[in-house]
Every structure is written in structure tokens, then in C-alpha cells.
Amino acid sequence: MSIVLSNINKQFGSFKALDNINLDIPEGELVALLGPSGCGKTTLLRIIAGLEQADSGEVYLKGDNVTAKPVKNRQIGFVFQHYALFRHMTVFDNIAFGLRVKSHKDRPSEAIIRKKVHDLLNLVQLDWLHDRFPDQLSGGQRQRIALARALAVEPSVLLLDEPFGALDASVRKDLRLWLRHLHHELNVTSIFVTHDQEEAMEVASQIVVVNHGKIEQKGTPSQIYDQPQSDFVSRFIGQTNVFHLEDEKHSWLKDAGIIIDDPQGIVAHVRPHNISVEKPTEVDNSSIYLKDWQHLGATIRLELNRDGSNGAGAIIYAEMPNEQFRDLALDRGDRVALRIKHAHWFN
């Protein structure tokens, strides 16, 4: 089911939570609403679900204006961050709940409910826990049960509010992969809220970056990372080096084609992997030296410093493969030469 949001506004007192949001999500997409805490992404999710009402604007599901429709008439499954499972019910009964509370004419027979619940438990690979209670499950198991419960009513749209936020890092990583594979299998239009950029990049087919109640950019993970459309997106997604052009006296930026007559107020953003580090030649008058480095598995992240530079902006980060770092045989304090391969710049 496609989702269209038209001119959505929401205010809490004097705080503008959502500022004229326009968004079109095609059917079958797995979309991440990504942004810092308090940027409005959960409010937007709740407005789509019908759990919150916008002050103005309209919500369309598959072309149907559902702005005034209650939650129960929107065919939406919602998975909360803290699961919201019924503690007094078994796993089986939690999943069956949405089917059993349907009106008499729409309610399936108990035999059909039983089959559907076991099918869903097999889908989330937890049928062996059908007679357990939520308190007897791990966090990752509870989250999968919450997802199965949301899927039981065959929603046309699946909404997830920070679904992995309360889980340990290793469990989160496993569930991200599992959710992506599950989405490929079910192909239900899905939106999940997260402030974790790695999670969004790893799971989503489309990312919507939200900041201060506005959409900064929408695109695929590669578009968001490689073609940021604003200073905020470039800084928020991944790591970036920020160079104020009026302060730069070096030639490295020219290597990336950055030649601006009037650099006042212009900043260049350079990803660490777009900085090439070499040993200086005899003609290089390098003022850059290697301060430290960290092993990140197959990649080495280098901390580079400039002579006489101090403070938060003094460090330049570069990355290179482990093998290349070994071949250069660099040590702390060694002078290095930089070559910038690509950059973005913003006013």
C-alpha cells in the first residue's frame, strides 16, 4: 500500500513538531525515518497510524484519504519500542489477540486462528515458545513476537517505532538482518523510526532524514551517504571532515576540484575514505602528521593533525585498508601528505 503525506503540520504548545511535511512512499518500500531525538519522526509515524492527529494536512493510504479515519480502519500494524505485549497472556494468545477481538462477522474460526498463529510463529522462528509468557523471553524474542502480533491482522502497512532501541548491540545486528529478509519475503510497505544511522543504512531501501520537524533529504542509503543535499545530512550520516575554505592555505582541496574565487562562508565536507594518505616526497612541504590510529577490522582510521592546530576541528580523519597501512609503515608523529579525491561543499 502506498503512503502519501500532504502538508502535515503538528504543534505541541509553542513547539513545532512537524513543519509542512510532504512525503510519498511507494508500495512495498522499507523506509527509515532517521533523525536526532526530538526531530518529529515518532510523531509523524503516529499520525500515519492514526494514533495522533495532525493540526493540518492529509494522510493518504493507497489513494484513500484516511485523515479522519480511526486506527482500526486503517489496516496498519504497529510495533512499539518496548513491545507492549500482554504479560498475562502466552505468546500464542498475544499473537491471536488481534484476530479474536474482530467483530463477529470478520472473526476467523478458532481453527483458522490457530493455524495462522503457528504459521506466524514459524515465520519468526519461535513456534517452540508458543506456550511461554513474555517475561520468560529474551528482548530479541519479545520483539519478534510483537512483530508477529502486528502481522497477524494482515496489515497493508507496518509501522515500527525504534524497534531495536531497547536491545543489546549484538541482538540488534541480528534482528536488522532478519527484518530485511522478512520484508523481502512479505513485501509489506514498512516504515521504521530510528536515530541510529547504521541501522537505517543497513536495513532500509529508502531513508528519510528528518531534522527540526522538516525533511532534509529522502533517498537510497547510497544517495544519502554519497550525495548529501545539506550540511546537516553530511554531518549526521557517517563521519565527515569539515574544512572552512577561507581558512585553508593548503593545495589539497584543489585536488578535488575545489577552486572558489570567494571562499567566505563556504565549507567543504570530505569523507574519511576520500582522503588519500601518502608518505611525503622531498618536494612536499607537509604540515600534517599522524597523531594516532584505530583498527576497525579491515579498515584503519587515521587521526591526522596540523602543526599549531588545537581544538575540536584540528583533527582530520582518513581511512585506508589494513594492508595499505602496513605497507606505508607509518608511526605516530610521522609527516604525511594528503590528497583529497572527492568533496561536497555547502554555504
N, C-alpha and C positions, 0 to 999 in steps of 0.2 A: 504494500500500500504506500503510495507517495504521500509526502507531507509538505504542505506549503504554509509558511507563516507570513502574514502580511501586516506590516506596520504595527508590530506588537510593542506596547508600552506598559510598564508597570512601575509604580512608585509606592514606597513604604514611608509614609510621613514625608519628610523632606529629602529622603534618599531615593535617587533614580536608579532602580534595579535593572530595568531594561529600557533602552532608548531607541525606539523605532527599528525593531528587528525585522528584517526581511530575509527569509531563508527558504530554499527549495531543495527537498531531499527526495531523490528518485526512489522508486520501489526497489527493494532488495538490498539497499546500501547498509553498511555497518559504519555508523558515523560517531565520531568522538566529539563531544563538546569540551574543549580544552581551555583552561584559563586559571588564573590565580584564585585563591579563596575570596569569596565576596564579589566576584565579577558578574554574577547573574545567571550562571549556567544551570544550576539546580532549579531556580525559579522558572526558567524557560522550559525545562523538562516537565515541571509540574503543570505548567499552563497547557502544554501539549496533551498531557494526561487528563486534564480537567480537574486536577486537584487544587488548582489555583486559577483565579480569573484575572485576565489582563484588564487594565484600565481602558485600553482601546486596542483595536486591531482584530484580526480574524485568523482562525486556525482552520485549515482545510485538510481532510484526510481523503485521499483518492478523489479529489474534486468536490467533496461534500463539505459544506460549511458546518463545522461541529462546534463553533464557538460557544453556543448556548446549550449544547448537549451535555448531560451529566456523564460522569465517569463510566457508568455501567453501559452506556450506549455507544461507546467509542471503540470497542473491540481492541483495547490496549492492555498489555501485560506490563506490570510494574514490579521491578526488583529493587528493594530498598538496601541501603548500605549495611544496615545491621539486621538484615534477613527478615525480621518481623514474622518469624514462624510462631505458630501457636504451641506454646510449651506443653500444654496438657494433651496435645494430640500426637499420635505416632506420625512418622514420616509419611506413611501411606495416607492417613487421614488428612494431613496437611495438603498434600497434592490433590486429593479428591475434593477438598473443601469447595473450590470454585464451581465444580460441576454439581455438587449436591445442593447448593443454595440457589441454583437456577429455578425459574418458575416451573410449575408442574408440566406445562406443555413443551418446554425446552429441555427439561432434565432427562439425561440418558438413563437407561436402566442400570441397576447396580452391577449387572454382569458386564455391561459396556464400560462403566466407570472403572471396574476392577481391571479389565484388560488395558484400558488407556493408561491408568496409573502405572501398571507394571511395564508397559511399553516405554513410558517416560523415564521410569527408574532405570531401565536398561539403557536408554539413550544417554543418561547422565552417569551410567556405570555404577549405580548404587542400589540395585534391586535387593542385594543381600542385607540392606539396612532398613527394609520396609517396615519392620515392627519396632524399630528403635524410636526414642524420643529425642527432640532436638538437643537437649542437654547432654546426650550421650554421643554427640557427633563432634568432629573437629570443625574449625571455622571454614575450611575449604569444602567439607561435605555439606555443611549447612547452606553455604552459598549456592551449591549445585542443586540442593533440594528447593531452595527459594526460586531458582530459575525454572526448575521442573514444574513447580506450582503455577508460576506465571504462564508457562506454555500449555498447561492443561486445558485452558479455556479457548485454545486455538486463536490467540490474538493475531491481528493483522499488523500490529506494531508492538515492538518490545522495547521498553524503556528501562534503563539501569542507572541508578544513582550511586556513583562511586562504588561499583560492585565489589572491588577488591581492596578497598581502602583499609579495612579492618584486619587484613590478613598479613601473615609473615611474608617477607620478600620472596622466599623460595616457592611458597604456595601460590603467591600472586603470579609468578612467572609461569608456573604450570597451568594455572587456570586461564591465563591470557591465550595461550596456545590452544587450549581446549575450547574456549569460547569462539575463537576464529574458525576452527574446524567445524564446530557445531553450527555456526552461522552459514558456512558454505553448504552444509547438509540441509538446513531448514529454509534458508533464503528468506527469512522474515526481516522486514525493514526494522532496523535496530538503531537506537541511539543510546550511548552511554556517556555519563559525565565523569570527568577525571581532571585532576590538576597535575597528573603525572605524565610528562611529555613522552617518556619512554614507553609507557603503557599505550598512549594514543598512537604513537608511531608504529608500534609492534602489532596492534590489533586492528585498527580502523582502516577502512578503504577510503574514507574521506574524513578530514579533520576540519572542524570549525573553531577557530581561535577567537575567544571572547575576552574582552577587557573593558572594565567600567561600563558594563551594560550594552556594549556595542560589538558588532562582529568586525574583527580586524582583518581576517582572511579566511577563505574556505578553499580547500584543495586536497589533492592526494598528499600522503606523507612526504613524498619526494618533492612535490611542488612547494609545500610549506617550508621544508628544510632548505632546498636549493634556490628557491625564488621567493624569499620573504618580501612582502609588499610594504612593510613598515618597520621602523626602528624597534617597536615593541616585539613584533613577531621574531625578528632576527635575534634579539636578546633572549627571548623566552624559550625558543626552541633550540635546544643544543647550546653548545658553548661558542662564543664569538669574541674576537678581539676588536676593540673599538679604537680607531685612530682619528683624532681631530686633525683634519688636513692642514689647518693654519699652523699647527704645532710641529708638523713633520718636516724635518730638514733632510731626510734620507731619500734615496732613489728607489727604495723597494716598491713603493706604491706605483711608480711609473711602470714597473714590470707588469703590473696588472692592468695597464691602460688607463690609470687614473691620473689625468693631467687636466687640472681645472684652473682657469685664469684667476678666479676669485674664490679661494677656498674658505672664506669666512662662513662659519656656521655649518660647514659640510663635514660629515663623519663617514669614514669608511669602515665597513664591517667585514672581517676576514675570519672564516672558519679555520680552526687549527690545522685541519688536514690540507688546507690550501696554502700553507706556509712551508716552503722547502728550506731545509736547514743544511748547510754545507760547511766544510772547513774553509776558512778564508784563504784566498790566494795572496800572493805578495802585493798585488795592487789594491786589494780590498782594504779600505780604512774602516774596519768594522768597530762599532762601539757597543756591539751586542755580545753578551757572554752567557754561557749556560749556568743557570743558578741551581737547578735541580731537575729531577725527572721522576715519573712514576710508571711502573709496569701495569698495563691494563690488558693483560693476556697477550694477544698477538700484536698489540699496539703499545708504543711508548709515548707518553705525553711529556713534552719538554717544557720547563719553565725557563724563559729567557728574560734577561734584564738588560736595561740600558745603563751605560755609565751615568752616574749622577742622578738616576731616576729613583724616586721613592713613592710610596703611597699605593692606593688600590689599583691605579691604572698603569703602574710601572711594569707589571709582568706581561709578557707576550707568551701565549701558549701555542705550541706547534705539536703536531703528531706525525709519527712515521712508523713503518713496520719494524718489529723487533730486530729482524735480520739487518736492516739498513742501519739501525742504531749501533749494533755490534760492529758493523764494518767501519763506521766512522770513528769508533774508539774514542768517543768524547768523554771528558771528565768535567767535574764541577770547576767552574772558573775559566774554562776554555773559551776563546773567542770564536764566534761563528758568523757566517754570512747568511743573510736571508734573501729568499726570492719569493715574492707573492704571486701565486698562479691565478687567483680569481678573487674578486671582492664585490661587495654591494655598497652603495653609498646613499645616504639619506640627508635631507635638510634638517 
